[in-house]
Amino acid sequence: MAARRHMHEYGTTIEQLAEIAVSARANAADNPLASFRDPITIDEVLSGPMIADPFTKLQCCIRSDGGAAAVFVAEDRLVDLSTKPVWVLGAGEAVSHVSMSQWPDFTTGPAAASGRLAFRRAGLTPADVDVAELYDAFTYMLLITLEDLGFCGKGEAGPFVEQGRLRIGGSLPTNTDGGGLSACHPGQRGLFLIVEAVRQLRGECGLRQVPDAQVACVSGTGGWFCSSATMLLGV
C-alpha cells in the first residue's frame, strides 16, 4: 500500500523501483560473501513471480543465514586498537506508529525524524555523505529512506535512483555489499549495515571499495515503517 501510494502521489514507476534491485545486484558482484552475484536487468525483475503487488520476487529481500557483530569502545581505549577506528559522529532514533492504520502519511517514514537528529548531532548534511548503507527489506523501503534522509526531495527518489546513482561509482554508492536484496538477510539485517560502512571507511572492501570514503550514513527501519535508527560514521 505504501509503495502504491508513492506511485500515485509522485508518479514513481515500477521500473524505478526495479532499478534499486538491479543496483543492489551490481554492487553484490564484487562481494564474495553475497548470496547472489549474477547481474539482473529491470526486465528480469519485473517479469518475476508476483509476491505482493507491486513487488515481484527480486524486489523483496532474500532469506539467508548470517551473523555480524560490532564493537563499540570508549575513546580512551583507542591506544589498544589494532585497527583503524571509525567514529560515531551522530545518531538518532524515532518511532512513528505501531500499526499502519496510525500512519498519517504512507510516503514519509520515521527516518525523516531519526535522520534529522543524526545529521544535526553530527554537524553534517546529506551532501557530506560518501557512502550509504540503508535497510532494504523491499525496494520501496530504500526509496522512501533516501527521501526521508534528505538525499533528494520528497517525491524525487524515483528519478534519483536512475542512471546507476546507487551503484559503486555512482554519486551515492548505496548498499555496497549488495544489501538485503542480494547480499544477505538473516532477519537482523541492521548490524550488517554498520559492518559494511565500517569496512568502507577503513578501505577494506577491495573491488567494491568506494574511493576515499570519509563519511557513511547507516539507517535501519523496523516494522511497518514504525521505527528508525540512523547513524553518521566517519574517519
C-alpha positions, 0 to 999 in steps of 0.5 A, a space after each residue: 500500500 505504501 509503495 502504491 501510494 508513492 506511485 500515485 502521489 509522485 508518479 514513481 514507476 515500477 521500473 524505478 523501483 526495479 532499478 534499486 534491485 538491479 543496483 543492489 545486484 551490481 554492487 553484490 558482484 564484487 562481494 564474495 560473501 553475497 548470496 547472489 552475484 549474477 547481474 539482473 536487468 529491470 526486465 528480469 525483475 519485473 517479469 518475476 513471480 508476483 509476491 505482493 503487488 507491486 513487488 515481484 520476487 527480486 524486489 523483496 529481500 532474500 532469506 539467508 543465514 548470517 551473523 555480524 557483530 560490532 564493537 563499540 569502545 570508549 575513546 580512551 581505549 583507542 591506544 589498544 586498537 589494532 585497527 583503524 577506528 571509525 567514529 560515531 559522529 551522530 545518531 538518532 532514533 524515532 518511532 512513528 506508529 505501531 500499526 499502519 492504520 496510525 500512519 498519517 502519511 504512507 510516503 514519509 517514514 520515521 527516518 525523516 525524524 531519526 535522520 534529522 537528529 543524526 545529521 544535526 548531532 553530527 554537524 553534517 548534511 546529506 551532501 557530506 555523505 560518501 557512502 550509504 548503507 540503508 535497510 532494504 527489506 523491499 525496494 520501496 523501503 530504500 526509496 522512501 529512506 533516501 527521501 526521508 534522509 534528505 538525499 533528494 526531495 520528497 517525491 524525487 527518489 524515483 528519478 534519483 535512483 536512475 542512471 546507476 546513482 546507487 551503484 559503486 561509482 555512482 554519486 551515492 554508492 548505496 548498499 555496497 555489499 549488495 544489501 538485503 536484496 542480494 547480499 544477505 538477510 538473516 532477519 537482523 539485517 541492521 548490524 550488517 549495515 554498520 559492518 559494511 560502512 565500517 569496512 568502507 571507511 577503513 578501505 577494506 572492501 577491495 573491488 567494491 571499495 568506494 574511493 576515499 570514503 570519509 563519511 557513511 550514513 547507516 539507517 535501519 527501519 523496523 516494522 511497518 515503517 514504525 521505527 528508525 535508527 540512523 547513524 553518521 560514521 566517519 574517519 
